[in-house]
């Protein structure tokens, strides 16, 4: 019996609510690529179906007491911070509605635990969706238009199916670790070289998106993949060294041949970190990023306990007077400083607690063999969204929070089962 026949049989054995959650997960990458509207429809459908299952007592709805406590604490902080904000409606809307992603995670975990071979179906679905988007990006670069006749923003930057939105690199770097994690669950170490080839294939696309942080994230992913599969790599060390040399050669070729002005991008990045050609002092990524951070700190000083409110930075920054004129934006372009300014000490304390748990597991993975399992790749993808170091988008942005928390479905699924060979 082939994969499609198995899938048809399993679907016929499930009720409409379970199948709705399943197809919402299958189509999730398409939702992230198509835009927030499609993403929200899929999440709403999954959450509504999960709610019906709970209401009809088709499942036992169980919360770990610690998780339940922190969710209530998170909601309390958001409510107080939003009510005290100068823009309470905006803050409450963004803060409270973020709970739909928590519910989506729970729905996804339930589905994986109750749908035989779900990980296998999701792996193949995600593989072909991501492969199509990568090929579509190459088409846009070489042909001037992608398969949907979307032209690049300019000759030095491609966006693929995302059109005017600069999300292609962010999309790929968050879903490739998910794909890698699913492959290690299904096939263990057999896909190491294959995924090295995939990274080799996607690296030029990431360079062409001009999203600089994605290059750092793909390097981190490669490091974790190497550590996880070291025993397999050691048996094919020559092939792996060859692949690494090819990977290194790609940015070198882009730089030396000035493809997509990659050399200028590198030079500009170095200048920004140094604080400009004349300044010469190291900055927090750039003068502009440092100014946003300084503004966030000044906002925090005015309301230290609960901050200025969710998504209020764009308004609160106008009240801050510093030497640099352009200190306002929709957010401070860094998650830590956004949470600090918008939720104060209470919010940042909770954030730092969860950050400690995440980084602890990532650290232990690198240095303790007993801690190495498939769940790390899903946690790594989440860390790319949650990290306090690199420049980032709006933390409470619907699309970013959706794709950023999506990997937690698979992470908690793995942690709950504690066995990574259960999926055939």
C-alpha positions in Angstrom: 0.0 0.0 0.0 1.6 3.3 -1.1 1.7 6.6 0.8 -1.3 8.1 -0.8 -3.5 5.1 -0.3 -2.4 5.0 3.4 -3.3 8.7 3.7 -6.7 8.2 2.1 -7.4 5.3 4.5 -6.4 7.3 7.6 -8.5 10.3 6.5 -11.5 8.1 6.1 -11.1 6.9 9.7 -10.9 10.3 11.2 -13.7 12.8 11.9 -14.0 16.1 10.1 -12.4 18.1 13.0 -9.3 15.9 13.1 -9.0 16.1 9.3 -9.4 19.9 9.4 -6.5 20.2 11.9 -4.4 17.8 9.7 -4.9 19.7 6.5 -4.3 23.0 8.3 -0.9 21.7 9.3 -0.2 20.3 5.8 -1.0 23.7 4.2 0.7 25.8 6.9 3.8 26.6 4.8 1.5 27.7 1.9 -0.3 29.9 4.4 2.9 31.5 5.6 3.9 32.0 1.9 0.5 33.3 0.7 0.2 35.9 3.5 -1.4 36.6 6.9 -5.0 36.2 5.6 -4.5 32.6 4.4 -2.4 31.8 7.5 -5.1 33.2 9.8 -7.8 31.1 8.0 -5.8 27.9 8.5 -5.1 28.7 12.2 -8.8 29.6 12.8 -10.0 26.4 11.2 -7.6 24.3 13.2 -8.4 26.1 16.5 -12.2 25.9 15.9 -12.0 22.2 15.2 -9.9 21.6 18.3 -12.4 23.6 20.3 -15.2 21.4 19.0 -13.3 18.3 19.9 -12.8 19.5 23.4 -16.5 20.6 23.7 -17.7 17.2 22.4 -15.4 15.5 24.9 -13.7 13.7 22.1 -10.3 14.3 23.8 -9.0 14.8 27.3 -7.8 18.4 27.5 -4.8 18.3 29.9 -2.4 21.1 30.8 0.9 20.6 32.5 0.5 22.6 35.7 3.8 24.6 35.1 2.9 25.5 31.6 -0.6 26.5 32.6 0.9 28.7 35.3 3.2 30.5 32.9 0.4 31.0 30.3 -1.8 32.6 33.0 1.2 34.7 34.1 1.8 35.8 30.4 -1.8 36.7 30.0 -1.9 38.7 33.2 1.2 40.7 32.2 -0.3 41.4 28.8 -3.6 42.5 30.3 -2.1 44.8 32.9 0.4 46.3 30.5 -2.2 46.9 27.9 -4.8 48.5 30.3 -2.1 50.9 31.6 -1.0 51.7 28.0 -1.9 55.0 26.2 -3.2 52.7 23.4 -5.1 50.1 25.4 -7.3 48.8 22.5 -4.3 48.2 20.2 -2.3 46.6 23.0 -5.2 44.3 24.1 -6.0 43.2 20.6 -2.4 42.2 19.8 -1.6 40.7 23.2 -4.7 38.7 23.9 -5.1 37.4 20.3 -1.6 36.0 20.5 -3.1 33.2 22.5 -4.5 31.7 19.2 -1.0 30.6 18.4 -0.8 28.7 21.8 -4.1 27.0 20.9 -2.8 26.1 17.5 0.3 24.5 19.0 -2.0 22.4 21.3 -4.1 21.4 18.3 -1.1 20.4 16.3 0.4 18.3 19.2 -3.0 16.5 19.6 -3.1 15.8 15.8 0.4 14.3 15.7 -0.4 12.1 18.6 -3.6 10.8 17.1 -2.9 10.6 13.3 -0.7 7.7 12.4 2.3 8.6 10.2 1.3 12.3 10.3 5.0 13.3 10.4 5.7 11.4 7.3 2.9 13.1 5.3 3.9 16.5 6.7 7.5 15.9 5.8 6.8 15.2 2.1 4.3 18.0 1.9 6.7 20.5 3.4 9.6 19.2 1.2 7.8 19.8 -2.0 6.3 23.1 -1.0 9.7 24.4 0.1 11.4 23.0 -3.0 8.9 24.7 -5.2 9.4 28.1 -3.5 13.2 27.7 -3.8 13.0 26.8 -7.6 10.5 29.7 -8.0 13.1 32.1 -6.5 15.7 30.9 -8.9 13.3 31.4 -11.8 12.8 35.0 -10.6 16.5 35.7 -10.5 17.4 34.1 -13.9 14.3 34.9 -15.9 13.3 38.2 -14.3 9.9 36.8 -13.2 8.8 33.9 -11.1 6.2 31.3 -11.9 3.5 33.8 -10.9 4.9 36.5 -13.1 6.2 38.4 -10.0 9.2 40.6 -10.7 12.0 41.1 -8.1 12.1 44.3 -6.1 15.3 45.2 -7.9 18.2 43.6 -9.7 20.0 42.9 -6.4 17.2 41.4 -4.4 14.7 38.6 -5.0 11.5 38.0 -3.0 10.0 35.1 -5.0 6.3 34.4 -4.1 6.3 37.1 -1.5 6.3 39.9 -4.0 6.9 43.3 -2.4 7.4 41.8 1.1 11.0 40.9 2.0 10.2 37.6 3.7 11.6 34.9 1.5 14.8 34.4 3.5 12.9 34.5 6.8 10.4 32.0 5.5 13.1 29.5 4.3 15.4 29.8 7.4 12.5 29.0 9.7 11.1 26.1 7.9 14.3 24.3 6.7 15.2 23.3 10.3 11.6 22.0 10.7 12.1 19.9 7.6 15.4 18.7 8.9 13.9 17.8 12.2 11.1 15.8 10.6 13.7 13.9 8.4 15.7 12.9 11.5 12.6 11.6 13.2 11.7 9.6 10.1 15.0 8.5 8.7 17.5 9.2 11.5 21.0 10.0 10.1 20.3 8.7 6.6 19.5 12.2 5.2 22.7 14.0 6.4 24.3 14.3 3.0 21.0 15.0 1.3 20.3 17.9 3.6 23.8 19.2 3.1 22.9 19.4 -0.5 19.7 21.2 0.3 21.5 23.8 2.3 24.0 24.1 -0.6 21.0 24.6 -3.0 19.3 27.2 -0.8 22.4 29.2 0.2 22.5 31.3 -3.0 18.8 32.1 -2.6 19.4 33.4 0.9 22.2 35.6 -0.4 20.0 36.9 -3.1 17.3 37.9 -0.6 19.8 40.2 1.0 18.4 39.2 4.4 21.8 39.1 6.2 20.7 37.4 9.4 19.5 34.4 7.4 23.1 33.6 6.5 24.1 33.5 10.2 21.1 31.3 10.9 21.9 28.8 8.1 25.4 28.5 9.4 24.1 27.8 12.9 21.7 25.2 11.4 24.7 23.5 9.6 26.7 23.4 12.9 23.8 21.7 14.7 23.2 19.3 11.8 27.0 18.4 11.8 27.0 17.7 15.6 23.8 15.7 15.5 25.0 13.5 12.6 28.7 13.4 13.4 28.9 9.6 13.5 27.4 9.3 10.0 29.5 12.2 8.7 32.7 10.5 10.0 32.0 7.6 7.7 31.7 9.9 4.7 34.1 12.6 5.8 35.5 13.3 2.3 32.1 13.8 0.8 31.1 16.1 3.7 34.4 18.2 3.4 33.7 18.6 -0.3 30.2 19.9 0.4 31.6 22.3 3.0 34.1 23.6 0.5 31.3 24.1 -2.0 29.2 26.0 0.6 32.1 28.3 1.4 32.8 28.9 -2.3 29.3 30.2 -2.9 29.6 33.4 -0.9 33.2 33.8 -2.1 32.0 33.6 -5.7 29.2 36.0 -5.0 31.6 38.4 -3.4 34.4 38.3 -5.9 32.2 38.4 -9.0 30.0 41.1 -7.4 26.8 39.1 -8.0 23.7 40.9 -6.8 26.2 43.4 -5.3 27.0 41.0 -2.5 30.4 42.6 -2.0 28.7 46.0 -1.3 26.3 44.3 1.1 29.2 42.8 3.1 31.1 46.1 3.1 28.0 48.1 4.2 27.4 45.6 7.0 30.9 46.0 8.4 30.7 49.8 8.2 27.3 49.8 10.0 28.6 47.6 12.8 31.6 50.0 13.1 29.2 52.9 13.5 29.9 54.5 10.1 33.0 55.3 8.1 34.0 58.3 10.2 32.9 57.1 13.7 34.9 53.8 14.0 33.2 52.8 17.2 31.4 49.4 17.4 27.6 49.7 17.4 24.7 47.4 18.3 24.5 46.2 14.6 24.3 49.8 13.3 23.8 53.3 14.5 20.1 53.1 13.7 19.6 49.8 15.6 21.5 51.3 18.6 19.3 54.3 18.6 16.2 52.2 18.6 17.6 50.2 21.6 18.4 53.5 23.4 14.9 54.7 22.8 13.5 51.5 24.1 15.5 51.9 27.3 14.2 55.4 27.8 10.6 54.2 27.3 11.3 51.5 29.8 12.6 54.0 32.4 9.3 55.8 32.3 7.2 52.7 33.0 9.6 50.1 34.5 7.1 47.6 35.9 4.7 46.9 33.0 6.1 49.0 30.1 4.2 51.1 27.6 1.9 48.4 26.3 2.0 45.9 23.5 2.7 47.5 20.1 3.1 50.9 21.6 6.7 51.6 20.7 5.6 53.5 17.6 3.7 56.0 19.8 6.0 56.0 22.9 9.1 56.7 20.9 7.7 60.2 19.9 8.0 61.2 23.6 11.7 60.3 23.8 14.2 63.0 23.0 17.7 61.9 22.1 20.5 63.3 20.0 19.7 61.1 17.0 16.6 62.4 15.2 15.3 59.2 13.5 14.6 57.3 16.7 11.0 56.2 15.9 9.7 53.1 14.1 7.0 50.6 14.5 9.2 48.6 16.8 12.8 48.7 18.0 13.9 45.9 15.6 15.1 43.7 18.5 12.9 41.4 20.5 14.6 41.9 23.8 14.3 45.7 23.6 10.7 45.5 22.4 9.6 43.4 25.3 11.6 45.5 27.7 10.0 48.8 26.5 6.4 47.4 26.0 6.0 45.0 28.9 8.6 46.3 31.4 10.3 44.2 34.1 7.5 41.7 34.5 7.4 40.9 30.8 11.2 40.8 30.3 11.6 38.6 33.4 9.3 36.0 31.9 11.0 36.3 28.5 14.4 35.8 30.0 13.2 32.8 32.0 12.0 31.1 28.8 15.1 32.2 26.9 17.2 30.5 29.6 15.4 27.2 29.1 15.8 27.4 25.3 19.5 28.4 25.3 20.2 25.8 28.0 18.9 23.0 25.8 20.7 24.3 22.8 24.0 24.5 24.7 23.6 21.0 26.3 23.0 19.6 22.8 26.4 20.7 21.6 28.5 19.4 24.5 26.5 16.4 25.8 25.9 13.4 23.6 23.0 12.1 25.7 21.1 15.4 25.1 21.2 15.0 21.3 17.8 14.3 19.7 15.6 15.4 16.9 13.7 18.0 18.9 16.7 20.3 18.8 16.0 21.4 15.2 12.5 22.5 16.0 13.8 24.4 19.0 16.5 25.9 16.8 13.9 27.2 14.4 12.0 28.8 17.3 15.2 30.3 18.7 15.7 32.2 15.4 12.4 34.0 16.2 12.9 34.3 20.0 16.6 35.3 20.2 17.6 38.5 21.9 20.8 39.2 20.0 20.1 39.7 16.3 17.9 42.4 14.7 14.3 41.1 14.3 10.8 42.0 13.2 7.9 43.0 15.3 7.6 40.3 18.0 3.8 40.5 18.1 3.4 40.6 14.3 0.9 38.0 13.2 3.0 36.5 10.4 6.2 36.4 12.4 4.6 35.0 15.5 2.8 32.4 13.5 5.8 31.1 11.6 8.1 31.6 14.6 6.0 29.5 17.1 4.9 26.9 14.5 8.0 24.7 15.2 6.9 24.3 18.8 4.2 21.9 17.6 6.9 19.4 16.7 9.2 20.2 19.5 6.6 19.5 22.2 5.4 16.5 20.3 8.9 15.0 20.5 9.4 16.0 24.1 6.1 14.4 25.1 6.8 11.1 23.4 10.5 11.0 24.4 11.1 8.5 21.5 12.2 9.6 18.1 11.8 6.3 16.2 8.1 6.1 16.7 7.1 7.5 13.3 7.4 5.0 10.5 
